[in-house]
Amino acid sequence: MAAIAVSRRNFFWVAAIPVSICVALLLVVTTTTPQWTVWYAELLGLYAIAALVAWRWPNQARFVLRYGAAMVALGVLIFGQPYNPNATASLLALLLPWMLPLKTWWDWLGLCVMGWALFSTRSAGAGVAIVAGFALLIALSYDHHDTRRVPWRVICVLLVAGVIGLAVAGLQRATTQARIDHWNEAQRLAEARPVFGWGLGSYLERSTIPDQNHADSLIFTIMAELGAIGLALFVNYSFEVVYRILTTRNNPARLAVLIWILHNLIDCTLWFPVVGVLLAVNLALLWRFGDVDQHSAN
């Protein structure tokens, strides 16, 4: 595979991942579940290492993602899902954009395997996020010289995605109600400790709903665990990530991260180690690769 141009700008945003480790460690003193906070901080450290490795060897990381995607999908089909269906779908979705462009029959075969693996998870949230992510980037890239029309296309895509999401939610009432219960519980926890939250990783023990370590939404989980301070840091970094997604071209990481963000509006897959590592790698490559082709949607 030919090496592609890279951008060395904005390296400090990749360093935001190690900085988040420091924030997590500082919050150990205020957490109500220090054992989980330390464990989650260690996971953040693993993600930081993955991001820094991808930053140091971007072309090698790109090679592994592109040619490893189909192998991971095949492994899911043969050996079963490593996590729950939503987390497994999130893992596969972070690999899917790296399979593009489809140049040979082998690439098409790999895409079919990936599609089969994604379908086998039956994750409606991930499915809607993948379709919406592709549609959003197409809306952004189509006739991009006429920037006045782009916002309307984006709004239309978001509205259609919202309608589809509501329709899916209506068809899965039990799952939808379970999510709403978690969101209400997260709001209750956030109101009890609004500034610092209950501590990173505390949802599992502090929630009255048993046997789940997140609030079925990354935003609600952060709100409950890290309070207003953690939520402000997360929102600030998210805006920077979205801005980078909107302003770069020809970078599969932008689609991968966009899909993950959309999916995690109604789920939380950050603390599944392989998913978190792939997210960290994609975040590093989102800034590492330069805009090679301004006319490409991916």
N, C-alpha and C positions, 0 to 999 in steps of 0.2 A: 504493500500500500504506500502510495506516495505521501510524503510528509506535507502537511498543509501549514499555512502561515498562522502564527499565533500572535496574540496581543498581550503585552506585559503591563498594560494599564490596570489601575484599580485593584492591585494585588491585595490591598488592605481589606477588601471585602471578603476575600477568601480567609484572611486572618480573623474575620468575625467569628468563624467557627471556634478557633482556639480561645478567643475572648469569651465566648459563651461558656466555655469550661470554667473560666475564672469566676464568672457570674454564678454558675451553678455551685461551685465550691464555697463561694461567699454565702450563698443561701443555705448552706448546711447548718449554719448557726441559728437559723430561724425555722428550719423545717421541723415538722412533727414526726417525720419518718426518716431519720438520718441514714438508715441502712439502704433505703431505696434511692435516696438522693445521691449517695456516694456511687451506687451502681449505675444510675443514669448519667452521672458525671463521667464515669469511666467509659460509658458508651459514647458520650460526646468526644472524649479523648480519642477513641477509636475512629470516629468519623473525621476528626481533625487530621489524623495521620493519613487516612484515605484521601482526603482533599489535597493535602500537601504532596503526597506521592503523585496524584494525578496532575497537579500543577507542575511538578518537576519533570514528569515524563508524559506530556499530553498526547503525543502521537501513539505511544505504546498503549496508553489508556484507551484511546479511541479504537485501536486495533482489537483490544480485548473485548470492549463493549460490542463492537460490530460483529465479531465472529464468535463471541461467547453467548450472544443473545439466543440464538437458535438452540445451542446446547443446553442452556438453562431451561428453555421451554420444553425441550425433549425430556429433560430430567424430571420436570413436573409431571409430564404425561406418563412416564414410566414408573417413577418412584413415588408419586403422589405429591401433594402440596406440602411445602415445608412449614407454612404458617396457616392461619385461617384463610378462608377464600378471599377476603378483602385485602389482606396484607400480601398474599401471593399475587393477586392481580396488580397491586401497587408495585411489587417487585418487577413483574413482567412489563408493566407500562413504562418503567424507567429505562428498560432496555429496547423497547419497540422502536423508537425513532432512530436508533443507531443502525437499524437494519436497512435504512434508506440511504441512497437510492437503490432501486432494484435493477441491477445491471445484467445478471445472468439467470439462467433457470434455477441455479442453486440458491440464489437470493430469494426467488419466488417460493421455492420449496421451504426455505427457512421461515418466510413470512407465513406460509400456511400452517407450519408447526406452531408458530407463535400465536396465530389466531385461534387455533384449536386449544392451545393451553389456556389462553385468556378466556375462551368460552367455557372451558371446563370448570373455571372458578365460579361461574354464575354470579359474579360481582356486578350488580346493576350500576352501582355508584362509579366503579372504575370504567365501565362501558360508556356511560354518559360522559365522563370526564375525557375519555379518549376521543370520542366524536366531537365534543365541544372544543377540545384543544386543537385538533386538526382544523375545524371550521374557523376558529378564531385566527389562526395563523394564515389561513387562506384569505380571510377577510382583510387582514392587515397587509398582505402582500399584493392583492389584486389591485391593479391600477394605483399603485402606491404613490405615483407622482401627483395624483389628485387627492391630497390629504384631507380635503374638506369632506369627502364622502366616506372616509375610513371610519370615523366614530359611529356613523349611522349603521354601517355594516356590522361593526362590533356589537352595538346595542341590539341589533336584530338577532345576531347569533346568540347572545346572552339570553334574550327573551325566549327564543325557541328552545335553548337548552334548559331554561327554567321550567317551561311548560312540559317538556319531556320528563324532567326530573320529578315534577309534581305528579305526572301521570304514573310514573314508575312507583313513586311513594304510595299513591292510592291503590296500586295493585299489590303492594307488600305492606299491608296495614300493620301487621304484628311487628315487623322490623322497624317501620316508621315510628310506631308508638314507643318502642324500646329506645330509639334515638332521642325522641322528645323527652322521655323520662331522664335520660342521662344529661341532656342539656339543662333541664330544670334542676337536676341535682348539682351540676357544676355551677349554675347560677347561685344556688343556695350556699354552696361552699365559698364562692367568691364574695358574697355579701357578708359572710362571717369574718373573713380575713381579706379585706379588699386591697391592701397595699402590697404585701409580700406574698400573699397566698399561703397555702398550707405546706409548700415545699415541693421541689421537683420529685416526682414519683409518688406523691402522697395520695393520689386519687384512689388507688386500689384499696387502701386501708380506711380512708376518711369517708368514702362514699357509702351511703346506706344500701346501694345496689351492689351485691356481691360479685366477686370473680371477674372483674374487668379493670384493667389498669389505665383506662382512658375514657373520656366522655363522648366517644363517637364523633368527635370533631377536634381538630388540632387547636382551633381558636378557643373553644370552651375548656379544653384541657389545660391550656396555658393560663387562661383566666383563673381557673380554680387553683392551680398549683403554684403559679408565680405572681399572681395578683396584677395590679395595675402597672407596676414597674416592668415585670416580665412581658406583659402584653404590649406595652409601649415599645420595648426593644424589638419584639417580634414584628410588630406592625411596621416599624421603621425599616427593618431589614427586608421585609416582604416588599415594601414599595421599591426599594433599590433593586431587588431581584426582578420584579415585574417590569421596571423601567429597562433593565438590561434585556429582558425578553423582547420587549417592544422595539428596541433600537438596534438589535443585532440581526444578522442574516446568515444563512448557510451554516447554522450551528444546531445539530440535532439536540444538544443539551437544552436549548430553549423550549422545544416541544416537550421533552421529557419532564423538565421541571414544571412547566405549565400544567401538564396533565396531573402531576403529583399534587400541585397546589389545589386544583379544582376538586380532585378526589378527596383531599384532606379537609375540605370544607365540611364534609359530612362523615369523616372518619379520621382516625389518627393512627398512622402506620410508622411514625418516626422511630419508635422504640423497638422495632423488629430489626435486629442487627444488620442483616444483609440489605434490607430496604434502606436503612439509614446510611450504610456505606455507599450504596449506589447513588443515593441522593447527594451525599457529600461530593462524590466524584463528578456528578453532573453539575453541581454548583461551581466546582473549581473550573470545569471545562467551559461553563457558560461565560466566564470571564477570560479564560485562557485563549480561546480561539478568536481570531479576528474575523472581520467581515470580508470573506473571500469573494463572495458573489452577492452583490446588493439586490439582485433580481430573483434570488431564490427564496422560497417560503420556508425552507427547513434549514 
